[in-house]
Amino acid sequence: MESIGNPWLYAIFFAIVAVMLLIDFLGFKQKDNEPVPIRQAALWSAAWVGVSGLFAGGLWWYLNGEAGAAIANQKTLEFVTGYLLEKSLAIDNVFVWLMIFAAFAVPPALQRRVLLYGVLGAIILRTIFIFAGAWLIQEFSWILYLFGAFLVYTGIKFLKGGHNDDADIENMKLLKWLRGHMRITQTLREGKFFVRENGLLWATPLFVVLILVEFSDVIFAVDSIPAIFAVTTDPFIVLTANLLAILGLRAMFFLLAGAAAKMHYLPYGLGVIMTFIGIKMLLLDVYHVPIAASLGFIGVVLAITAWLSWQYAKNNPEAQV
């Protein structure tokens, strides 16, 4: 499989990820038991988008010198489209996290800690998934059609309002399995994941929350990673766009925490996008949709979804929580 990635580019990218995670860990803080201010979350979200923009610029500059303007323009456009796609799909993940934290009454200060570990786990798992997906596509090119059919199915499910079938946290099979196979304390124990009582090791509800957060990201990765392979099959572009999109999830979580009820039409917008990407993948041998057209379509759908959601929230204030 052709890719612009080389050992140096991968090394530079993962160095950027490590530095930004350290900055996020040290800089994105909050007072105990107080929610993150919207202004702070907005600034950090903007900073993460800015880092991604700088990376796109640096990628174009490098490719322009190494492979020419045509390749630089193509790959940079693929990156931007993939980034916007992954960023939009990640919003639904944020809403599931909100439900998990609410179900276990996790205070704001501990939410930040769980999300830090959650993002670290997501980076590792998604890296594995992406390289596994790239290998499958290289060995079995027909799998792209399976991805396409799956995305169309998922998109239709979103449009029907069935994307949150597992939103009832108490009825999740994973949660029931954990409770049946682990010793779990009844209450949170400050910020601890495990405690020792009467000589026995017990998991705390905070550890259960962490497992559910990681599991939810795996579920959403099953949707989002095939979607970005419809934009490009270059593993380097897929990896960088995906990871840079999820690196800002903590800031985006706190930014959207108060806006969840106002995003009424978001699932429908995501359903349209997923269906479009799936159909595009199914038509690979018939018609290749230009990357610029895909980027424009995603942007327009998100803009319309945001406007409709804003109108709904304005006209139905009683529906907000």
C-alpha positions as CSV (number, residue, x, y, z in Angstrom):
1,M,0.0,0.0,0.0
2,E,1.4,3.4,-1.0
3,S,2.0,5.8,1.8
4,I,3.8,9.1,2.3
5,G,4.8,7.8,5.7
6,N,8.4,7.0,6.6
7,P,10.2,6.3,9.9
8,W,11.1,9.9,10.3
9,L,7.6,11.2,9.7
10,Y,6.1,8.7,12.1
11,A,8.8,9.6,14.7
12,I,8.1,13.3,14.4
13,F,4.3,12.8,14.6
14,F,4.5,10.6,17.7
15,A,6.9,13.1,19.3
16,I,4.3,15.8,18.7
17,V,1.6,13.6,20.2
18,A,3.7,13.0,23.3
19,V,4.6,16.7,23.8
20,M,0.9,17.8,23.4
21,L,-0.3,15.1,25.8
22,L,2.3,16.4,28.4
23,I,1.2,20.0,27.8
24,D,-2.5,18.9,28.1
25,F,-1.8,17.0,31.3
26,L,0.1,19.9,32.9
27,G,-1.8,22.8,31.6
28,F,-5.5,21.8,31.3
29,K,-6.4,21.8,34.9
30,Q,-9.4,22.7,37.1
31,K,-10.2,23.3,40.7
32,D,-11.4,20.3,42.6
33,N,-15.1,19.5,42.3
34,E,-15.6,22.5,40.0
35,P,-16.6,22.2,36.3
36,V,-14.1,23.3,33.7
37,P,-15.0,26.9,32.7
38,I,-16.5,27.1,29.2
39,R,-13.9,29.7,28.2
40,Q,-11.0,27.5,29.2
41,A,-12.4,24.5,27.4
42,A,-13.0,26.7,24.3
43,L,-9.5,28.0,24.3
44,W,-8.0,24.5,24.7
45,S,-10.3,23.2,21.9
46,A,-9.2,26.0,19.7
47,A,-5.5,25.3,20.6
48,W,-6.0,21.6,19.5
49,V,-7.5,22.6,16.2
50,G,-4.7,25.1,15.8
51,V,-2.1,22.3,16.3
52,S,-3.8,20.2,13.7
53,G,-3.8,23.2,11.3
54,L,-0.1,23.7,11.9
55,F,0.5,20.0,11.2
56,A,-1.5,20.2,8.0
57,G,0.7,23.2,7.0
58,G,3.9,21.5,7.9
59,L,2.8,18.4,6.0
60,W,2.1,20.4,2.9
61,W,5.5,22.2,3.1
62,Y,7.3,18.9,3.5
63,L,5.5,17.2,0.6
64,N,5.7,20.2,-1.6
65,G,9.5,20.0,-1.3
66,E,9.7,16.2,-1.6
67,A,7.0,15.3,-4.1
68,G,5.7,18.4,-5.7
69,A,2.7,20.6,-5.3
70,A,0.2,18.1,-6.7
71,I,0.9,15.5,-4.1
72,A,1.2,18.1,-1.3
73,N,-2.3,19.5,-2.2
74,Q,-3.8,16.0,-2.5
75,K,-2.5,14.6,0.8
76,T,-3.1,17.7,2.8
77,L,-6.7,17.8,1.5
78,E,-7.1,14.2,2.5
79,F,-5.8,15.0,6.0
80,V,-8.1,17.9,6.5
81,T,-11.2,16.0,5.2
82,G,-10.3,13.0,7.4
83,Y,-9.7,15.2,10.4
84,L,-13.1,17.0,10.0
85,L,-14.8,13.6,9.6
86,E,-13.2,12.1,12.7
87,K,-13.8,15.3,14.7
88,S,-17.5,15.3,13.9
89,L,-18.0,11.6,14.6
90,A,-16.2,12.1,17.9
91,I,-19.0,14.4,19.2
92,D,-21.4,11.5,19.6
93,N,-18.7,9.7,21.7
94,V,-18.6,12.7,24.0
95,F,-22.3,12.5,24.6
96,V,-21.9,8.8,25.6
97,W,-19.2,9.8,28.1
98,L,-21.6,12.4,29.6
99,M,-24.1,9.6,30.2
100,I,-21.5,7.3,31.8
101,F,-20.3,10.1,34.2
102,A,-23.8,11.0,35.1
103,A,-24.8,7.4,35.8
104,F,-21.9,7.0,38.2
105,A,-22.0,10.5,39.6
106,V,-18.4,11.1,38.8
107,P,-17.4,14.7,40.0
108,P,-15.7,17.0,37.5
109,A,-12.2,16.7,38.9
110,L,-12.3,12.9,38.5
111,Q,-13.8,13.2,35.0
112,R,-10.6,14.9,33.9
113,R,-8.4,12.1,35.2
114,V,-10.5,9.4,33.6
115,L,-10.5,11.2,30.3
116,L,-6.8,11.5,30.3
117,Y,-6.3,7.8,30.7
118,G,-9.2,7.3,28.2
119,V,-7.5,9.3,25.5
120,L,-4.2,7.5,26.1
121,G,-5.9,4.2,25.7
122,A,-7.8,5.4,22.6
123,I,-4.5,6.4,21.0
124,I,-3.0,2.9,21.5
125,L,-6.1,1.0,20.4
126,R,-6.8,3.2,17.4
127,T,-3.2,2.9,16.2
128,I,-3.6,-0.9,16.3
129,F,-6.9,-0.7,14.5
130,I,-5.6,1.6,11.8
131,F,-2.6,-0.5,10.9
132,A,-4.7,-3.7,11.1
133,G,-7.3,-2.0,8.8
134,A,-4.5,-0.9,6.4
135,W,-3.2,-4.5,6.3
136,L,-6.6,-5.9,5.6
137,I,-7.2,-3.5,2.7
138,Q,-3.8,-4.3,1.2
139,E,-4.4,-8.0,1.4
140,F,-8.1,-8.1,0.7
141,S,-9.1,-5.0,-1.3
142,W,-12.8,-6.2,-1.4
143,I,-13.1,-5.4,2.3
144,L,-13.6,-1.8,1.3
145,Y,-17.0,-2.8,0.1
146,L,-17.8,-4.4,3.5
147,F,-16.7,-1.2,5.1
148,G,-19.0,0.7,2.8
149,A,-22.0,-1.5,3.4
150,F,-21.4,-1.3,7.2
151,L,-21.2,2.5,7.1
152,V,-24.5,2.7,5.1
153,Y,-26.1,0.5,7.7
154,T,-24.7,2.6,10.5
155,G,-25.8,5.8,8.9
156,I,-29.4,4.6,8.4
157,K,-29.3,3.5,12.1
158,F,-28.3,7.0,13.1
159,L,-31.1,8.5,10.9
160,K,-33.7,6.2,12.6
161,G,-32.5,7.3,16.0
162,G,-31.1,3.9,16.9
163,H,-27.5,4.9,17.5
164,N,-28.0,5.1,21.2
165,D,-29.5,1.7,21.7
166,D,-26.8,1.0,24.3
167,A,-27.3,4.4,26.0
168,D,-29.0,2.8,29.1
169,I,-25.8,2.3,31.1
170,E,-27.3,0.0,33.7
171,N,-28.4,-2.5,31.0
172,M,-25.0,-2.7,29.2
173,K,-23.8,-6.3,29.0
174,L,-20.2,-5.2,29.8
175,L,-21.3,-3.5,33.0
176,K,-23.2,-6.6,34.1
177,W,-20.3,-8.8,33.3
178,L,-17.9,-6.6,35.3
179,R,-20.2,-6.6,38.3
180,G,-20.5,-10.4,38.1
181,H,-16.7,-11.0,37.8
182,M,-15.1,-8.3,39.9
183,R,-15.2,-7.1,43.5
184,I,-16.4,-3.5,43.2
185,T,-16.8,-1.0,46.0
186,Q,-20.2,0.6,46.4
187,T,-18.8,4.2,46.4
188,L,-16.0,6.2,44.8
189,R,-12.7,6.2,46.8
190,E,-11.4,9.7,45.9
191,G,-9.4,9.2,42.7
192,K,-8.4,5.6,43.2
193,F,-9.1,2.9,40.7
194,F,-8.3,0.1,43.2
195,V,-8.3,-0.2,47.0
196,R,-7.3,-3.0,49.4
197,E,-9.8,-3.8,52.1
198,N,-9.6,-6.7,54.6
199,G,-6.7,-8.1,52.6
200,L,-8.6,-8.2,49.4
201,L,-8.2,-6.0,46.3
202,W,-11.3,-4.2,45.2
203,A,-12.0,-2.2,42.1
204,T,-13.7,1.1,42.5
205,P,-16.6,2.5,40.4
206,L,-14.0,4.9,38.9
207,F,-12.2,1.9,37.3
208,V,-15.5,0.7,35.9
209,V,-16.1,4.1,34.4
210,L,-12.7,4.0,32.8
211,I,-13.4,0.6,31.3
212,L,-16.7,1.8,29.9
213,V,-15.1,4.9,28.5
214,E,-12.5,2.8,26.7
215,F,-15.1,0.4,25.5
216,S,-17.3,3.2,24.1
217,D,-14.3,4.5,22.1
218,V,-13.7,1.0,20.7
219,I,-17.3,0.9,19.6
220,F,-17.1,4.3,17.9
221,A,-13.7,3.5,16.3
222,V,-15.5,0.6,14.5
223,D,-17.6,3.3,12.8
224,S,-15.0,6.1,12.3
225,I,-12.0,4.2,11.1
226,P,-13.7,2.6,8.1
227,A,-15.2,6.0,7.4
228,I,-11.8,7.6,7.1
229,F,-10.5,4.8,4.9
230,A,-13.2,6.0,2.4
231,V,-11.3,9.3,2.3
232,T,-7.8,7.8,1.9
233,T,-6.1,4.5,2.3
234,D,-2.8,6.0,3.2
235,P,-2.1,4.7,6.7
236,F,-0.1,7.8,7.7
237,I,-2.9,10.2,6.8
238,V,-5.5,7.9,8.4
239,L,-3.4,7.7,11.6
240,T,-2.5,11.4,11.9
241,A,-6.0,12.7,11.1
242,N,-7.6,10.2,13.5
243,L,-5.3,10.7,16.5
244,L,-5.1,14.5,16.2
245,A,-8.9,14.5,16.1
246,I,-9.2,12.5,19.4
247,L,-6.4,14.3,21.2
248,G,-8.6,17.2,21.7
249,L,-11.5,15.1,23.0
250,R,-11.0,16.1,26.7
251,A,-11.3,19.8,25.9
252,M,-14.2,19.2,23.6
253,F,-16.0,17.1,26.2
254,F,-16.0,20.0,28.7
255,L,-16.9,22.4,26.0
256,L,-19.9,20.4,24.9
257,A,-20.9,19.2,28.4
258,G,-23.4,22.0,28.7
259,A,-24.6,21.9,25.1
260,A,-25.6,18.2,24.8
261,A,-29.3,19.0,25.0
262,K,-28.9,21.7,22.3
263,M,-27.5,19.3,19.7
264,H,-30.9,17.8,18.8
265,Y,-30.2,17.1,15.1
266,L,-26.6,16.0,15.5
267,P,-27.4,12.3,15.1
268,Y,-29.2,12.9,11.9
269,G,-26.4,15.0,10.5
270,L,-23.9,12.2,11.4
271,G,-26.2,9.7,9.8
272,V,-26.2,11.6,6.5
273,I,-22.5,11.8,6.6
274,M,-22.0,8.1,7.4
275,T,-24.4,7.1,4.6
276,F,-22.7,9.4,2.1
277,I,-19.2,8.0,3.0
278,G,-20.5,4.4,2.8
279,I,-22.1,5.0,-0.6
280,K,-18.9,6.7,-1.8
281,M,-17.0,3.6,-0.7
282,L,-19.4,1.2,-2.5
283,L,-19.0,3.2,-5.7
284,L,-15.2,3.2,-5.8
285,D,-15.0,1.2,-9.0
286,V,-17.8,3.2,-10.6
287,Y,-17.1,6.8,-9.7
288,H,-14.5,8.4,-7.5
289,V,-15.9,11.3,-5.5
290,P,-13.3,14.1,-5.4
291,I,-11.8,14.8,-1.9
292,A,-12.8,18.4,-2.2
293,A,-16.4,17.4,-2.8
294,S,-16.3,15.1,0.3
295,L,-14.9,17.9,2.4
296,G,-17.5,20.4,1.2
297,F,-20.3,17.9,1.8
298,I,-19.3,17.2,5.3
299,G,-18.8,20.9,6.1
300,V,-22.3,21.8,4.7
301,V,-24.0,19.0,6.5
302,L,-22.4,19.9,9.9
303,A,-23.3,23.6,9.3
304,I,-27.0,22.8,8.5
305,T,-27.1,20.4,11.5
306,A,-25.8,23.1,13.8
307,W,-28.2,25.7,12.5
308,L,-31.2,23.4,12.8
309,S,-30.2,22.3,16.3
310,W,-29.9,26.0,17.3
311,Q,-33.3,26.7,15.9
312,Y,-34.8,23.7,17.8
313,A,-33.2,24.8,21.1
314,K,-34.5,28.3,20.6
315,N,-38.0,27.2,19.9
316,N,-38.1,24.4,22.5
317,P,-36.4,25.7,25.6
318,E,-38.3,23.1,27.7
319,A,-36.5,20.3,25.9
320,Q,-33.1,21.3,27.2
321,V,-31.7,19.9,30.4
